[in-house]
């Protein structure tokens, strides 16, 4: 039995804790080497805007201020790579293993921190081995955990993840934490402190009761809100009503709207969510589609069917280009879909970075990495033409290593230079 299986099956708290802390220490050494001496950042197209945004980034870092607050679930991931997924009643060996912090909001804020910002996290763990590793990794990556709640009893969330090397897929078995976070865990004074100077608040739609309280206060303070709509969850609809931006998994738009296609579902979402400025759906190796709300009063060029528009954008995509690109329609077009309605907006197709089978290791957390880059781009006021390729690049980097966080790039990573400089 290898060390991974000992940790999974052994009931000894001391053995788990000792091994997890050892992993954490090694992780600290790796991250500290990769994040030292971060340079300032130039983000926009013109020299005056570049200088202004560079000053903003430096000011946030120098004053220790926060650009992003995240609220949601964190966990510890127990990852095992296998040559093929086991059949019922099989006994197989792992080819590699890793114990690492996980959870959507934890992964996304780790990505944001490595890109140079200083996010704050609102979540809850227990005072156990899993909680120790989760907290230590986040702090080591520069995530402010002072607004997290640590329960003296219960258990922190954890997930077993089986990565199939043959099919390049992963299977997750999640155990929720207990006790759950409640609004009473976050006093009003602490909530206001967490949101102080925040430029953006991000929710993965877990801890829904607390998340709604935080979202309502953020809306009252006119702080933009980004919602990660991975799947239908309790309380999601209430959070979506407050959303400024929405990023969805592939199946969510049609499941939530019952629209006949993804483009029409994105239209339906914008029609149902009047506060949302854009909706993005991620499509894995097929890239992403973004529908950006336009200004009413579009040119009198008639309406265009949104599905036909997407087809025309796909024809313009360069199939042989391995790098992520962005193909956009005209701004503020009048778009329509039968049975859904019409809206003024811009449809944008983002292509994914091509990863060879030999390079692809694990897609765990790819969506979280994508969201991390979107969060960063919004704070840096990047246009979609820069934001979507950057997000695709960051997500691709994460897929080249085992676990959701191992491959997340730092701001000095040369693979990001063309997008950030």
C-alpha positions, 0 to 999 in steps of 0.5 A: 500500500503506497503513501496515498492509500495510507492517508486515505484509509488510515484513521490516525490523525497524526499520520495524516497531519504529519504527511499533509504538513510535509506536503505543505512545506514542500509547496511553500518552497516551490511557490516562494521560488516562483513568486519572488521579485514580481515586476510591475504590469502593463496591461492596455493598448495605449501608453497613457492607459498603460501607465495609469493601470500600472500605477493602479496595480502597484498602488494595490500591492503597496498599500496591501489593499484588496482587489477581489473578495471570494466567498465559497468552498475550499477543500483538500484534494487527494489525487491519484493518477491511474493508467485506466479507470478501475472496473467494479471490484478491481484493485489497481495501483496509482502511477502518481499521487498528490495531496493539495488544497482545492475547492473552486473559490480556493483555486480561483483565488490562488490563481489571482494571487499568483497573478499579483493581486491580494485576494481575501477569502470568506469560507469555513473549515474545521480544525483538522488535518485537512483544514491545516493544509488548506489554510497553509497553502492559501496563506503561502500563496498570498490569499488573505485568510483572516476572514475565514471561520475555523470550527473547533469541531467537525470536518473540513471538506475533502475530495478524492480525485481519480485521474485517468491517464488513458482517457484524460478524464478525472472523477471526483468524490467529494465529502462536504465539510461540517458544520456548514458556514452560516451568516451568523459566523460572519458578523456585520463588522467583519463583513464590512471589513472584508468588503472594504476597498474591494473592486470585485466579489466572486462567488462559487455558489456554495455556502449559499446562505452566507454568500447571499448576505455577502452579495447583498452587501456588495450590491449595496456598496456598488461592488461588481459581482461575478458568479461561477455558475457551474451547476444548479445549486441551492440559492443560485438563482438569488445570487444570479439576480445580483450578478454583474458577470457570469461564467458558466460551465458548458451544460449550465446555460441550457439547463437553466434556461431551456433554450434550444442552443448555447447562444440562445441560452446566453441571450436568455440569461442576459434577458433574465439578468438585467444587471449582468454585463456579460455571460461566458460559457466555457467549452473545454478544448473548444474554447468559450463563447461570450455574450456582452450586453450592448448599448440600446440603439444599435444601427438599423441593420436589422436583426441577426440570428445569434446561432447564425452569427456564431457559425460565421465567427467559427468560420473565421477561426484559424484551425491551425493556430495553436494559440488562443485567439478571439473572434468578435462580432460588431459591437451592439448588434441587434441579436435575436433567437426564435422563442427567446427574444432579442437583445443588443449585444456583441458575441465573441468566440474565444478559442482554446490553446491546443494541448498535445496528448503528451502535454495534457496531464489533468483538467482538474480546476481548469474552469477555476484557472479560467475564472482566475484570469477573468477576475484579474482581467476585470480588475485590470480593465482588460477588454475581452480581446485580451481577457479571453486569450489570457484566460485560455492560456492560464487554464491550459497551463493548469492542465499540464500538471497534476492537481488544480493548483500545481500548474497555475502560472505566476505573473512573471511566467514567460507564457503570459508575457504577450498578454500582460505586457 
